[in-house]
């Protein structure tokens, strides 16, 4: 299928300049990349083993179009109502030949109706969910406390190399999304 016939192809879905421009994203169709036992949140960059036809088809559809996919975790066999719009950054293979793709989470989105294409990809209508323009005073206070707690924890575990990563989180929302890296939280808690 050529890129002009793919749903969402030829429609601007963000810019190469990064997630700060994702607020311009409007409701549109994106290929759905299902996630089992994993959650990818905005600001996260992950290497994902591409397992199964649905994931392969979604990555190929994104490559033919805007390079964007919708990452949607499945909880108890059902897709969550909110997923993450992610940019396909790169692809390759592990030493054992397993195909992998590097994805960068950009923005939350609500899942809408879906349709399949002849290439096997499932395209989902997505409605971006922007972060609040201004966090409340209480939210900012909680974010400061949480950041201090995490900084102390990293220093006590001699993991100072992670401090710049933590300090790069400029908003309470970004800071909260860092919890997605925690192995102590279940998929349900991360969603």
C-alpha positions as CSV (number, residue, x, y, z in Angstrom):
1,X,0.0,0.0,0.0
2,X,1.4,3.4,-0.8
3,X,1.7,6.1,1.8
4,X,-1.1,8.3,0.4
5,X,-3.7,5.5,0.8
6,X,-2.8,4.6,4.4
7,X,-5.2,6.1,7.1
8,X,-3.4,9.0,8.7
9,X,-0.7,9.2,6.0
10,X,-0.2,12.6,4.5
11,X,-1.8,14.1,7.6
12,X,0.5,16.1,9.9
13,X,0.5,14.3,13.2
14,X,3.1,16.3,15.1
15,X,6.5,17.6,14.0
16,X,10.0,16.3,14.0
17,X,10.7,19.1,16.5
18,X,9.4,17.0,19.4
19,X,6.6,16.5,21.9
20,X,6.2,20.1,22.7
21,X,4.5,20.5,19.4
22,X,2.2,17.6,20.0
23,X,-0.4,19.9,21.5
24,X,-1.2,20.8,17.8
25,X,-2.2,17.2,17.2
26,X,-5.9,16.8,16.4
27,X,-8.1,13.8,16.4
28,X,-6.9,11.4,13.7
29,X,-6.2,7.8,12.9
30,X,-3.0,6.1,14.1
31,X,-1.9,2.5,13.9
32,X,-2.4,0.7,17.2
33,X,0.6,-1.1,18.7
34,X,-0.8,-3.4,21.4
35,X,1.2,-3.8,24.6
36,X,0.9,-6.8,26.9
37,X,2.4,-6.5,30.4
38,X,3.9,-3.1,29.6
39,X,3.0,0.6,29.8
40,X,4.8,3.4,27.9
41,X,4.1,6.9,29.2
42,X,4.9,10.3,27.7
43,X,8.6,11.2,27.9
44,X,9.6,7.6,28.1
45,X,12.0,6.1,25.5
46,X,11.9,2.3,25.3
47,X,13.3,-0.5,23.2
48,X,10.4,-2.9,22.4
49,X,10.7,-6.4,21.1
50,X,8.4,-6.6,18.1
51,X,6.4,-9.8,18.8
52,X,3.5,-10.8,16.7
53,X,1.8,-9.6,13.5
54,X,-0.2,-6.8,15.1
55,X,3.0,-5.1,16.4
56,X,4.8,-5.6,13.1
57,X,1.9,-4.3,11.1
58,X,1.6,-1.2,13.3
59,X,5.3,-0.4,13.0
60,X,5.2,-0.8,9.2
61,X,2.1,1.4,8.9
62,X,3.8,4.1,11.0
63,X,6.9,4.0,8.8
64,X,4.7,4.5,5.7
65,X,3.0,7.5,7.3
66,X,3.8,9.9,10.1
67,X,6.1,7.7,12.1
68,X,3.6,7.8,14.9
69,X,1.8,4.9,16.6
70,X,-0.7,4.6,19.5
71,X,0.7,2.4,22.3
72,X,-2.2,0.8,24.2
73,X,-1.7,-1.6,27.1
74,X,-4.1,-4.5,27.5
75,X,-5.3,-5.1,31.0
76,X,-7.3,-8.3,31.5
77,X,-7.6,-8.8,27.8
78,X,-9.1,-5.3,27.2
79,X,-7.3,-2.2,25.8
80,X,-7.1,0.6,28.2
81,X,-9.1,3.7,27.3
82,X,-6.0,5.9,27.3
83,X,-2.8,5.2,25.5
84,X,0.4,7.0,24.5
85,X,1.1,8.5,21.1
86,X,4.7,7.5,20.4
87,X,7.2,8.2,17.6
88,X,9.1,5.3,16.0
89,X,12.7,6.4,16.4
90,X,14.7,3.4,15.0
91,X,14.5,-0.3,14.5
92,X,17.0,-3.2,14.4
93,X,17.6,-6.7,15.7
94,X,18.9,-8.1,18.9
95,X,21.9,-10.5,18.6
96,X,19.5,-13.4,18.6
97,X,17.6,-12.0,15.6
98,X,14.6,-10.7,17.5
99,X,13.3,-7.5,15.8
100,X,13.2,-4.4,18.1
101,X,12.0,-0.9,17.7
102,X,12.9,2.2,19.7
103,X,9.8,4.3,20.6
104,X,9.6,7.7,22.3
105,X,6.3,8.4,24.1
106,X,5.0,11.9,23.3
107,X,1.5,12.5,24.5
108,X,-1.5,10.7,26.1
109,X,-4.5,10.1,23.9
110,X,-8.0,8.6,24.3
111,X,-8.8,5.6,22.1
112,X,-11.8,5.9,19.8
113,X,-13.2,3.8,17.0
114,X,-11.0,1.4,15.1
115,X,-10.7,0.0,11.6
116,X,-8.3,-2.6,10.0
117,X,-6.4,-2.1,6.8
118,X,-5.4,-4.7,4.2
119,X,-1.8,-4.7,5.6
120,X,-3.0,-6.1,8.9
121,X,-2.7,-2.9,10.9
122,X,-5.5,-1.8,13.2
123,X,-6.0,2.0,13.0
124,X,-7.5,3.8,15.9
125,X,-9.1,7.2,16.2
126,X,-7.1,9.1,18.8
127,X,-8.0,12.2,20.7
128,X,-4.9,13.8,22.3
129,X,-5.2,14.5,26.0
130,X,-3.0,17.6,26.7
131,X,-1.2,18.1,30.0
132,X,-2.7,21.0,32.0
133,X,-1.3,24.4,31.1
134,X,-0.7,25.3,34.8
135,X,-0.6,22.9,37.7
136,X,-2.3,23.8,40.9
137,X,-0.3,25.1,43.9
138,X,-1.0,21.8,45.7
139,X,0.2,19.7,42.7
140,X,3.4,21.8,42.5
141,X,4.0,21.3,46.2
142,X,3.5,17.5,45.9
143,X,5.8,17.4,42.9
144,X,8.5,19.2,44.9
145,X,8.2,16.8,47.7
146,X,8.2,13.8,45.4
147,X,11.3,15.1,43.5
148,X,13.1,15.6,46.8
149,X,12.2,12.1,47.9
150,X,13.4,10.6,44.7
151,X,16.7,12.6,44.8
152,X,17.4,11.4,48.3
153,X,16.6,7.8,47.3
154,X,18.9,8.0,44.3
155,X,21.7,9.5,46.4
156,X,21.3,7.0,49.1
157,X,21.6,4.1,46.6
158,X,24.6,5.8,45.0
159,X,22.7,6.3,41.7
160,X,23.7,9.9,41.2
161,X,24.0,9.3,37.4
162,X,20.2,9.2,37.3
163,X,19.8,12.7,38.9
164,X,20.1,14.7,35.7
165,X,17.3,12.5,34.2
166,X,15.1,13.3,37.2
167,X,16.0,17.0,37.1
168,X,15.0,17.1,33.4
169,X,11.4,16.6,34.4
170,X,10.1,20.2,34.3
171,X,6.4,19.6,35.0
172,X,4.5,17.7,37.7
173,X,3.0,15.6,34.9
174,X,6.5,14.7,33.5
175,X,7.7,13.8,37.0
176,X,4.7,11.6,37.6
177,X,5.3,9.8,34.3
178,X,8.7,8.8,35.5
179,X,6.9,6.3,37.8
180,X,6.3,4.3,34.6
181,X,9.9,3.1,34.9
182,X,9.2,1.6,38.4
183,X,9.2,-2.2,38.5
184,X,7.3,-2.0,41.8
185,X,4.1,-0.8,40.1
186,X,1.8,-3.1,38.2
187,X,0.5,-2.5,34.7
188,X,-2.9,-1.6,36.2
189,X,-1.3,1.0,38.5
190,X,0.7,2.6,35.7
191,X,-2.3,2.9,33.4
